Amino acid sequence: DRIKDLMNPFQKGIYYDPDMKGSYSIKKVFPVMVPNNPYVKLGINNGADASRTYLELTEGRFKGDPTAARKNLLDYCRTDTLAMVEIMENLWELME
């Protein structure tokens, strides 16, 4: 009961901005609600690269520095979590 899907306000049209281009993706919503986009500075900055890197690391197929890749994955996950928190905080402010 304590877990809420953060996509709902966007999917239901409670909050919409044309710059989201009809997407509810965190990568479309976050830059609209929080202008400072930290993803551009990351070594891994999208879900496809994160998934592929994780799979290659766990299967022993990764070509490159696994320590750096692990750090990049943690940075990406940390940023995703921070983005969701900041989106939620912005939604709360709008509801006040």
FENKANOR-V152252 format. One line per field, one symbol per residue. ss: DSSP state (H for helix, E for strand, L for the rest). burial: + if it has 9 or more other ideal C-beta (glycine too) atoms within 8 Angstrom, else -. A space follows every 10 residues. Layout:
# FENKANOR-V152252
ss: ???
burial: ???
This chain:
# FENKANOR-V152252
ss: LLLLLLLHHH HLLLLLLHHH LLLLLHHHHH HHHLLLLHHH HLLLLLHHHH HHHHHHHHLL LLLLLHHHHH HHHHHHHHHH HHHHHHHHHH HHHHHL
burial: -------+++ ---------+ -----+++++ +--+---++- -+-++---++ --+++++--- -+-----+++ +++-+++-++ -+++-+++-+ +-----
